[in-house]
Amino acid sequence: MPRRRMARRMIPSHARVVIIGGGIMGCSTAYHLAKNGWKDVVVLEQGRLTGGTTWHAAGLVGQLRGYQNLTRLIQYSTRLYAGLEAETGLATGWKQCGSISVARTPERMTYLRRSAATANKQGVACEELTPRQAGDKYPIMRTDDLVGAVWLPGDGKANPADITQALAKGARTNGVRIFEKTRVTSIDTRDGRVAGVQTTEGSIKADVVVNCAGQWARQVGRMVGVTVPLYSCEHMYIVTEKIEGVPRDLPVMRDPDGYIYFKEEVGGLLMGGFEPQAKPWNKDVIPDDFEFGMLPDDWDQFQILMDNALIRVPALEKAGIKTFMNGPESFTPDLSYILGEAPGLKGFFVGAGFNSMGIASSGGAGMALAEWIVAGEPTLDLWPVDIRRFAGFHGNDAWLRDRVAETLGLHYRMPWPQREHESGRPFRRSPLYDRLMARGAWFGNKMGWDRPNWFAGLGKTPDMQYGWGRGAWFDAVAGEHKATREAVTVADETSFGKFLMQGRDAESSLQHLCTNDIAVPVGRTVYTGLLNERGTYESDLTVARLAADKFLIITGSAQVTRDADWIGRNLPQGAHATMTDVTGAWSVLSVMGPRSRTLLQKVSKADFSNEAFPFATIREIDVGYATVLASRRTYMGELGWELYVPAEFAVTVFEALHGAGGDVGLRDMGYYAIEGLRLEKAYRAWGRELTPDDTPWHAGLGWAVKLDKPGGFLGRQALIEARARPLARRLVSVVLEDSEPLLWGGETLLRDGRPVGDLTSAAYGHTVGAAVGLAYAQREDGQAIDAGWLQSGRFEVDLAGARLKARVGLRAPYDPAGARIKG
Ligand SMILES: Cc1cc2nc3c(=O)[nH]c(=O)nc-3n(C[C@H](O)[C@H](O)[C@H](O)COP(=O)(O)OP(=O)(O)OC[C@H]3O[C@@H](n4cnc5c(N)ncnc54)[C@H](O)[C@@H]3O)c2cc1C
């Protein structure tokens, strides 16, 4: 029907915030900014509201996510959607119909039981069902081939376009101005900040620009050199004519082993899914005019979903098909969305890449992004979706295209505990990659780096079978673990992030950022936290002083973009200090174990004695023909040195170590062994034990905080205030009493039968002979967690519904003597 021409409203010349994109995310962000009192907000949409991806979404809203804060955001979405109609007068189609997820295999049922335990801990109602009970709730489903199911009564469905219009109305009512048919063509910047936008209707000066451009967000980011790594895939569903026995309040049903989901739609069924091998929409540039667009039907691609749907709901056989919907949706490299202020460009925020969860997520994600904009930093830990988990190289189109073909299917693929991405690899490689491969390395991937997880042995092919139990990897890892405790191992840790901080103000700048005192003599290293104003962790890292005005900063592989951004933003005004990312220039070989001194002494003329080379020192040494930096420290709880090797000498040093290692029992070690070793010693890891929700007091790292150092540090005041309150939340070590079961992290910790926390990390502790982990325990009564409270409780871990007895304490499970590391 021809649209009546309306007089165009003029866009303003200035706005506090310009949001690019009138889909559900742009409208939600605008709505929440206005609710936060920021009313001078403009939304620009190149077409009509919802015309991007939002209009054709299926509208399923499932609450449960693997990460508690993301679940909380979706729980918030459900509350928001339920109340929007009353607030705005516009219907949203929200219906809390509940959802059922079914399991065809015992392994899937184990996963569902684990999810149920997590859900109940997170306050999401979730109940296990027998196949018969599942059939009672969903009578047209075949159940004789099922092992079981879970039921989430709080899940629901909604009409995506209606929710978006309601959010837009709520935003407008609070002062937001929305302009359709207005395309942003470029973004202005000045002195490392956004300054405004140019559009087809004129220009707008702005303090903040928000990229909510859906699948266009990659190209909008490129307008200002910001990497937004997402790529579109074709995503399909069908809608049937009415089917007998489909009531309007039929729950949503998911059958992940068959890759499919179902939702009631006008008395028929909407059926779609996430096929294992997706079809990228082969467009490196998404056309501007792809509005209310659809892609051609592709029954070949849909066949695997249809075959499975006919197994689960036989009534589909006779149902007429009303609609075949094929619409593109953007997917990210890790199936999590992208949120936050772009590294390197102040005032430019991103909320995009929703991986077919944008309807469920955007209510909460828009609220979180609005709070982030208003507060200038995230108000809760959102690391799994933080834009700073990516780097510039993640924006490569060819890589993204290959990766998203896999990520779409990961929604329903079995989420095995050690599952690794298969596509787009190897991506970043250590110079030792081929040599490690020849030694039977099974590689995992972090921040693009292919890194050995375990070794099958020289000339052997690793047989990695995913599962909930022990595979071939278990004994191999046990051997690596034992060798580190009793002899010596070498691990390629080239993926560590490395920065050089240089300049006459390098020391004072780092002092301002670090909790520990880094004003140490040349040749010393210091472990430290980096905190925000709230006194919670932004990072933890090691600072090595190489000269009066030169520091080497060593940080976790995943933290590089984030740390560079955080440090860059928080350098004192006018400081004469520059930071350079030298990650790729240096390889790292960790030589760890009681015989590490003997081994190194064989390949170097340096003196490795305790007197000449004490703990927490770093110096230049020779290893064979190479000159390297050796740093005496450990993350595994044994005597050892990390060797920082110029990349071109990595092979030389590796060969020298292995050439001399035979008589001292040298073995290669991978990241699985590192994880077990560090957890036995209760060493914390960024992103798991150390997050923006935790202070050093919670984490038990008060020893790395120097409250009295001259000039103080960022976050000091908040720490002083926090210290006055009882420590009702505290990191504790967990060891299972039964030596058999494995823990993977994420399990619930119970005290006297009541949930008190989740395991942030877990692995098998081969020295203590049982699964070990770390968990934040929380006291409901607000009193301090101390040894008395820990000793007087009966602790258990919920492992997929089974309750396993555990020992819990404030000390590391394995701690023979500090002297072993330091002596
Ligand atoms: C078949 C299918 C089924 C789905 N089912 C579900 C589901 O059941 N549950 C669920 O949670 N999610 C589902 N989704 C996903 C959901 O639709 C998306 O995640 C969500 O709509 C993304 O919203 P958005 O606001 O980020 O993007 P969009 O809706 O695409 O909005 C972005 C807007 O930005 C505009 N824009 C781009 N560039 C510019 C520019 N330069 N200037 C001005 N404007 C610009 C675009 O025109 C577009 O309107 C499904 C998706 C598909 C394809």
The ligand as an SDF file (V2000), in Angstrom:
LIG
                    3D

 53 58  0  0  0  0  0  0  0  0999 V2000
   14.7710  -15.7450   11.5410 C   0  0  0  0  0  0  0  0  0  0  0  0
   15.1480  -15.0780   12.8320 C   0  0  0  0  0  0  0  0  0  0  0  0
   14.5730  -15.4930   14.0140 C   0  0  0  0  0  0  0  0  0  0  0  0
   14.9200  -14.8910   15.2220 C   0  0  0  0  0  0  0  0  0  0  0  0
   14.3250  -15.3120   16.3730 N   0  0  0  0  0  0  0  0  0  0  0  0
   14.6600  -14.7460   17.5620 C   0  0  0  0  0  0  0  0  0  0  0  0
   14.0510  -15.1670   18.7670 C   0  0  0  0  0  0  0  0  0  0  0  0
   13.2000  -16.0330   18.7790 O   0  0  0  0  0  0  0  0  0  0  0  0
   14.4360  -14.6020   19.9350 N   0  0  0  0  0  0  0  0  0  0  0  0
   15.3830  -13.6340   19.9760 C   0  0  0  0  0  0  0  0  0  0  0  0
   15.7270  -13.1760   21.0670 O   0  0  0  0  0  0  0  0  0  0  0  0
   15.9720  -13.1960   18.8320 N   0  0  0  0  0  0  0  0  0  0  0  0
   15.6230  -13.7240   17.6310 C   0  0  0  0  0  0  0  0  0  0  0  0
   16.2110  -13.2980   16.4700 N   0  0  0  0  0  0  0  0  0  0  0  0
   17.2600  -12.2920   16.5420 C   0  0  0  0  0  0  0  0  0  0  0  0
   16.7340  -10.8650   16.5980 C   0  0  0  0  0  0  0  0  0  0  0  0
   15.8690  -10.6380   15.5470 O   0  0  0  0  0  0  0  0  0  0  0  0
   17.9180   -9.9020   16.5140 C   0  0  0  0  0  0  0  0  0  0  0  0
   18.9500  -10.2980   17.3940 O   0  0  0  0  0  0  0  0  0  0  0  0
   17.4930   -8.5050   16.8850 C   0  0  0  0  0  0  0  0  0  0  0  0
   16.3810   -8.1240   16.1360 O   0  0  0  0  0  0  0  0  0  0  0  0
   18.6310   -7.5360   16.6300 C   0  0  0  0  0  0  0  0  0  0  0  0
   18.1780   -6.2470   16.9190 O   0  0  0  0  0  0  0  0  0  0  0  0
   19.0770   -4.9910   16.6040 P   0  0  0  0  0  0  0  0  0  0  0  0
   18.3700   -3.8130   17.1010 O   0  0  0  0  0  0  0  0  0  0  0  0
   20.4490   -5.2570   17.1200 O   0  0  0  0  0  0  0  0  0  0  0  0
   19.2390   -4.9990   15.0150 O   0  0  0  0  0  0  0  0  0  0  0  0
   18.2270   -4.4980   13.8760 P   0  0  0  0  0  0  0  0  0  0  0  0
   16.8380   -4.8590   14.1750 O   0  0  0  0  0  0  0  0  0  0  0  0
   18.7620   -4.9930   12.5850 O   0  0  0  0  0  0  0  0  0  0  0  0
   18.3380   -2.9340   13.9500 O   0  0  0  0  0  0  0  0  0  0  0  0
   19.4660   -2.2380   13.4580 C   0  0  0  0  0  0  0  0  0  0  0  0
   18.9560   -1.0550   12.6760 C   0  0  0  0  0  0  0  0  0  0  0  0
   20.0460   -0.1900   12.3350 O   0  0  0  0  0  0  0  0  0  0  0  0
   19.7050    0.4500   11.1280 C   0  0  0  0  0  0  0  0  0  0  0  0
   20.9340    0.9940   10.5360 N   0  0  0  0  0  0  0  0  0  0  0  0
   22.0060    0.3150   10.0630 C   0  0  0  0  0  0  0  0  0  0  0  0
   22.9170    1.1760    9.5690 N   0  0  0  0  0  0  0  0  0  0  0  0
   22.4370    2.4070    9.7490 C   0  0  0  0  0  0  0  0  0  0  0  0
   22.9390    3.6990    9.4470 C   0  0  0  0  0  0  0  0  0  0  0  0
   24.1370    3.8730    8.8580 N   0  0  0  0  0  0  0  0  0  0  0  0
   22.1740    4.7720    9.7550 N   0  0  0  0  0  0  0  0  0  0  0  0
   20.9570    4.6290   10.3480 C   0  0  0  0  0  0  0  0  0  0  0  0
   20.4350    3.4040   10.6430 N   0  0  0  0  0  0  0  0  0  0  0  0
   21.1690    2.3190   10.3570 C   0  0  0  0  0  0  0  0  0  0  0  0
   19.1130   -0.6770   10.3050 C   0  0  0  0  0  0  0  0  0  0  0  0
   18.3200   -0.1860    9.2650 O   0  0  0  0  0  0  0  0  0  0  0  0
   18.3270   -1.4630   11.3500 C   0  0  0  0  0  0  0  0  0  0  0  0
   16.9650   -1.1240   11.3720 O   0  0  0  0  0  0  0  0  0  0  0  0
   15.8860  -13.8680   15.2410 C   0  0  0  0  0  0  0  0  0  0  0  0
   16.4670  -13.4500   14.0520 C   0  0  0  0  0  0  0  0  0  0  0  0
   16.1140  -14.0430   12.8580 C   0  0  0  0  0  0  0  0  0  0  0  0
   16.7490  -13.5940   11.5860 C   0  0  0  0  0  0  0  0  0  0  0  0
  1  2  1  0
  2  3  1  0
  2 52  2  0
  3  4  2  0
  4  5  1  0
  4 50  1  0
  5  6  2  0
  6  7  1  0
  6 13  1  0
  7  8  2  0
  7  9  1  0
  9 10  1  0
 10 11  2  0
 10 12  1  0
 12 13  2  0
 13 14  1  0
 14 15  1  0
 14 50  1  0
 15 16  1  0
 16 17  1  0
 16 18  1  0
 18 19  1  0
 18 20  1  0
 20 21  1  0
 20 22  1  0
 22 23  1  0
 23 24  1  0
 24 25  2  0
 24 26  1  0
 24 27  1  0
 27 28  1  0
 28 29  2  0
 28 30  1  0
 28 31  1  0
 31 32  1  0
 32 33  1  0
 33 34  1  0
 33 48  1  0
 34 35  1  0
 35 36  1  0
 35 46  1  0
 36 37  1  0
 36 45  1  0
 37 38  2  0
 38 39  1  0
 39 40  1  0
 39 45  2  0
 40 41  1  0
 40 42  2  0
 42 43  1  0
 43 44  2  0
 44 45  1  0
 46 47  1  0
 46 48  1  0
 48 49  1  0
 50 51  2  0
 51 52  1  0
 52 53  1  0
M  END
$$$$
